[in-house]
Amino acid sequence: MAGRLNLWRWVVLGLAALYFLVPLAASVVFTVDVPGEGVTFDAYTQIVSADGFTSSLVLSLELAAATIAVVLLLMVPAMVALRLGAPRLRPVVEVICSLPLVVPPIAFVAGIATVLKWGPDYLSRTPLFQTFVAIQNPSFPFILVLAYVVMALPFVYRALDSGLRAIDVKTLVEAARSCGANWPQALVRTVLPNLRGALLNASFLTLALVLGEFTVAQLLGFQPFAVWIYSVGGSNAQLSVAVSVLSLVVTWALLLTLAGVGGRDKTASSRG
Amino acid sequence: MTATLTRADVVAAASSKRRRRVPSWIAVVPLLVFVAVAFGVPAVAMLNGAFTVKNQTTGATSYSTANLTESLKGAYLTALIGSVKLSALAGALGTLLGLPLAQVVVTSRFRALREAVLTASGVLANFGGVPLAFAFVATLGNAGVLTTHLGLKDKGWDLYSFWGLVLVYLYFLIPLMVLTITPALEGLRTQWREAAQNNGATGVQYWRHVALPVLAPSLLGGFVLLFGSAFAAYATAAAMVGSSIPLITLQIADAISGNVLVGQENVALAMSLDMVLVAGLVMAVYLPLQRRSARWLDA
């Protein structure tokens, strides 16, 4: 019985390892073993000098930084306030933050594209038109930040909620207040340090989301990192796979760091 | 945000201490306003557009359900059915393959293996999109490493097909299943197995009469979640098959990019609404199931 169980274990684990490792290994082989040229690391050395690599990566990182800043500025005060008072608003905020899960990114971007078309159609004589133009500036499309913040809400909500659940916000704030701290001081110097894990968790998940996001950016016509990889794929297969491998390694390093920081929190927050 | 709190603070300080509640309510307002603008406006625009029909000759617009009926006809219907078929199949396979993997991991004596597989699952479940598609193209595509070395092409293998997509989708669906089902498997008490064995049950009987009925809500919930995840996936399919496989996400993308007949622009919005309805249905099934399976885990 025990022998059969062990065999079953090894078969299952072996097959899983095969399925999950072979594509990664094959991708690396594909990039270094070019037919007719032998083993070469050209694909990797080409990356840095490739057209559009730096600008798209920088754009993605800027978008990620802006998204993390906006989503945390919106969510942290709101979530802390919900803990301190206004308990009736808590289910409202939970539902609102879960709504993006019901709207797939492609449906969301269809809505955004419709709204953006109102700009030239109806608003060209109003001051709002300038805003429409400004948020679609190709060098820093703020519209993507708006979309990504919405898409990150469910993850950030869950990360912050589990973090806040672990500490007694009310006591912390009351203690800080009775020691003479004002509200901003109480928030920044007592609550936030205790939320470090949850804040990191939320930031990493948002970063991974923005770096890998393709649907919204491509359909609105912007070119951050994921869209650039896609566009390279048509002309230079080796290069695009090499960049894919690299972006995988980077994303994994990020998420593994997160798993190390957050422990099992990570599995809880990515469920759903 | 800091400014809001400061002003609220001044108000609170100026009035009596009973007015402390005011700031907590105010801090939620920016979030609500943001969601109303960034999420509410596009959602309303989608709804409005889905029900708006423009008369080509007069240019007048009117409300009707014509777009919705159109979105359930011809090529659009084929795409919707294709998406449902692909998601259902990939979801079912992901459920069936994820369960044994999670079971082996949960019952393993090696803590390190458990932690490693669960962490890797967390990473892989979030890994989709363009890099995943390219990794599989490099492995099993027409010039892929395995395709050329094993001569799979002569054996009729084609990655850019329905089954090819299923194979690729499983790469993020199986880990998602492992994550979803692990808490339920951890809730299976060893005492239950021992009790079943003491009563003379075989391993198969234990699974059929004890474990699977307890796991059923979680399994079904997991399947629904996998279905939803596969249904909404776009980047992987777009990077891999272009639009050679009829999928609703690819159809919508085509329509947004302007590849659509005059007068049918709003059909994309109607298709988006179809997708939202399906995703809403998925959530409506998933949440009660998750609550039901949580009952077994709390005890």
Interface residues (C-beta under 8 A of the other chain):
Chain A: W8 R9 V12 L13 A16 Y19 F20 V22 P23 L24 A26 S27 V29 F30 T31 D33 L73 L74 M75 P77 A78 V80 A81 L82 L84 G85 A86 L89 V93 I96 S98 L99 P100 L101 V102 V103 P104 P105 I106 A107 F108 V109 A110 G111 I112 A113 T114 V115 W118 L146 A147 V149 V150 L153 N182 W183 P184 L187 L205 A208 G212 E213 F214 T215 Q218 L219 A226 I229 Y230 G233 A237 S240 V241 S244 V245 S247 L248 T251 W252 L255 L256 A259 R264 K266 T267 S270 R271 G272
Chain B: M1 T2 T4 L5 T6 A8 D9 R20 R21 P23 S24 W25 I26 A27 V28 P30 L31 L32 F34 V35 V37 A38 F39 V41 P42 A43 A45 M46 G49 P100 L101 V104 S108 L113 L118 T119 A120 S121 G122 V123 L124 A125 N126 F127 G128 G129 V130 P131 F134 A135 F136 V137 A138 T139 L140 A143 G144 V145 L146 L170 Y171 I174 L179 T180 T182 L225 F231 A232 Y234 A235 A238 A239 T249 I252 A253 A255 I256 S257 A268 L269 S272 L273 M275 V276 A279 G280 M283
